[in-house]
Amino acid sequence: MLAAAGEVVAARGADATRFTDVSAATGVGVSTLQYYFGTREDMLIAVFRHAAERDFALVGERLATLTDPWERLLAIATHLGNDTTWRLWVESWRWASRDAEVRADVLRDYTRWRELLAGNITTGDPMRTARQILALIDGLALPVVLGDPAIDRAAARDLLEDALARLLGRPAAL
């Protein structure tokens, strides 16, 4: 149900998402949603948390199949997700700028991403490099979500891989 609600939030935006929209998408009655979540804001927070945990789980599954540090780092950094994932992240950033609870969640997630990245960096200052990578990922997310023709998902991945190689002193793919 939270995944379907996430689709609604991604399509309509958090500010425009109502219980009736989620009810229509999930088949769960409005009264049931209100009973379970209490408020629309609590439902949105649950959607954001679910999306974040899903991303961490997907990356964790991928990492379980990899042993090479470079491949592991690429798997983390290039987990750009689908349009729904990025739209939810953008909505959570917007919401976090106004809501202390969501802000705490987003900042906690940033810490988790930095630690996950840093744990797979074997040269230099791993945490500094992890911060740089995360900033680059965030910088690429918005043009991808907005549909910028100069930076589609493939271009974003290429730019990210090139930057990672440069940051880590590896030969960049041309």
C-alpha positions as CSV (number, residue, x, y, z in Angstrom):
1,M,0.0,0.0,0.0
2,L,2.8,2.4,0.8
3,A,4.5,1.7,-2.5
4,A,1.2,2.6,-4.3
5,A,0.8,5.7,-2.2
6,G,4.3,6.6,-3.2
7,E,3.3,6.5,-6.8
8,V,0.5,8.9,-6.0
9,V,2.8,11.3,-4.2
10,A,5.4,11.1,-7.0
11,A,2.7,11.9,-9.6
12,R,0.7,14.6,-7.7
13,G,3.3,16.0,-5.3
14,A,3.1,15.8,-1.5
15,D,1.2,19.0,-1.1
16,A,-1.6,17.9,-3.5
17,T,-1.9,14.3,-2.3
18,R,-5.1,13.6,-0.4
19,F,-6.4,10.5,1.3
20,T,-9.0,10.2,-1.5
21,D,-6.1,10.0,-4.1
22,V,-4.4,7.2,-2.2
23,S,-7.7,5.4,-1.6
24,A,-8.4,5.5,-5.3
25,A,-4.9,4.1,-6.1
26,T,-4.9,1.4,-3.5
27,G,-8.5,0.4,-3.0
28,V,-8.1,1.0,0.7
29,G,-11.0,3.1,2.1
30,V,-10.4,6.7,3.2
31,S,-11.7,5.9,6.7
32,T,-9.2,3.0,6.9
33,L,-6.3,5.2,5.8
34,Q,-7.4,7.9,8.4
35,Y,-7.6,5.3,11.1
36,Y,-4.2,3.8,10.3
37,F,-2.3,7.0,9.7
38,G,-4.3,9.6,11.6
39,T,-3.3,12.6,9.5
40,R,-2.4,13.1,5.9
41,E,1.0,14.4,7.0
42,D,1.6,11.1,8.9
43,M,0.7,9.2,5.8
44,L,3.2,11.2,3.8
45,I,5.9,10.7,6.4
46,A,5.2,6.9,6.2
47,V,5.5,7.0,2.4
48,F,8.8,8.9,2.5
49,R,10.2,6.4,5.1
50,H,9.0,3.4,3.1
51,A,10.7,4.8,0.0
52,A,14.0,5.4,1.8
53,E,14.0,1.9,3.3
54,R,13.2,0.3,0.0
55,D,16.2,2.1,-1.6
56,F,18.5,0.9,1.2
57,A,17.2,-2.6,0.8
58,L,17.6,-2.6,-3.0
59,V,21.2,-1.4,-2.7
60,G,21.9,-3.9,0.1
61,E,20.7,-6.8,-2.1
62,R,22.9,-5.6,-5.0
63,L,25.9,-5.2,-2.7
64,A,25.5,-8.8,-1.4
65,T,26.4,-10.0,-4.9
66,L,29.5,-7.9,-5.3
67,T,33.0,-8.2,-3.7
68,D,35.1,-5.6,-5.7
69,P,35.1,-2.3,-3.9
70,W,34.9,-0.3,-7.1
71,E,31.9,-2.3,-8.3
72,R,30.3,-1.9,-4.9
73,L,30.8,1.8,-4.9
74,L,29.3,2.1,-8.4
75,A,26.3,0.1,-7.3
76,I,25.7,2.5,-4.4
77,A,26.3,5.7,-6.3
78,T,24.5,4.7,-9.5
79,H,21.4,3.6,-7.7
80,L,19.5,6.4,-9.3
81,G,16.2,4.5,-9.1
82,N,13.3,5.1,-11.3
83,D,11.4,8.4,-11.8
84,T,9.1,7.6,-8.9
85,T,12.0,7.1,-6.6
86,W,13.6,10.5,-7.5
87,R,10.3,12.3,-7.4
88,L,9.7,11.0,-3.9
89,W,13.2,12.1,-2.9
90,V,12.6,15.6,-4.2
91,E,9.2,15.7,-2.4
92,S,10.9,14.6,0.8
93,W,13.5,17.3,0.5
94,R,10.8,19.9,0.0
95,W,8.8,18.5,2.9
96,A,12.0,18.3,5.1
97,S,12.6,22.1,4.6
98,R,9.3,22.7,6.5
99,D,8.9,19.7,8.8
100,A,11.3,18.9,11.6
101,E,10.4,15.2,11.7
102,V,10.9,14.7,8.0
103,R,14.1,16.7,8.2
104,A,15.5,14.4,10.9
105,D,14.6,11.4,8.7
106,V,16.3,12.9,5.6
107,L,19.4,13.8,7.6
108,R,19.5,10.3,9.1
109,D,19.3,8.8,5.6
110,Y,22.0,11.1,4.3
111,T,24.2,9.8,7.2
112,R,23.4,6.3,6.2
113,W,24.2,6.9,2.5
114,R,27.5,8.7,3.4
115,E,28.5,5.8,5.7
116,L,27.6,3.2,3.1
117,L,29.7,5.1,0.4
118,A,32.6,5.7,2.7
119,G,32.7,2.1,3.7
120,N,33.5,1.2,0.1
121,I,36.1,3.9,-0.5
122,T,39.7,2.6,0.0
123,T,41.7,5.7,-0.8
124,G,42.1,9.2,0.5
125,D,39.5,10.6,3.0
126,P,36.6,8.2,2.6
127,M,34.0,10.4,4.4
128,R,35.0,13.5,2.4
129,T,34.8,11.6,-0.8
130,A,31.4,10.2,0.2
131,R,30.1,13.7,0.9
132,Q,31.3,14.8,-2.6
133,I,29.7,11.8,-4.3
134,L,26.4,12.4,-2.5
135,A,26.4,16.1,-3.4
136,L,27.0,15.1,-7.0
137,I,24.2,12.5,-7.0
138,D,21.8,15.1,-5.5
139,G,22.9,17.7,-8.1
140,L,22.1,15.2,-10.9
141,A,18.8,14.2,-9.5
142,L,16.9,17.4,-10.2
143,P,17.7,17.7,-13.9
144,V,16.8,14.0,-14.3
145,V,13.4,14.6,-12.5
146,L,12.7,17.7,-14.5
147,G,13.4,15.9,-17.8
148,D,16.4,18.1,-18.8
149,P,17.3,16.9,-22.2
150,A,21.0,17.7,-21.5
151,I,21.1,15.3,-18.5
152,D,18.8,12.3,-18.9
153,R,19.3,9.2,-16.7
154,A,22.0,7.8,-19.0
155,A,24.0,11.0,-19.1
156,A,23.7,11.4,-15.3
157,R,25.1,7.9,-14.8
158,D,27.9,8.6,-17.3
159,L,28.8,11.9,-15.5
160,L,28.6,10.2,-12.1
161,E,30.9,7.3,-13.2
162,D,33.4,9.8,-14.7
163,A,33.4,11.9,-11.5
164,L,33.8,8.9,-9.3
165,A,36.8,7.7,-11.3
166,R,38.4,11.2,-11.1
167,L,37.7,11.4,-7.3
168,L,39.3,8.0,-6.7
169,G,42.2,8.4,-9.1
170,R,41.0,5.7,-11.5
171,P,41.2,6.0,-15.3
172,A,38.0,7.7,-16.5
173,A,36.0,6.0,-19.2
174,L,35.8,8.2,-22.3
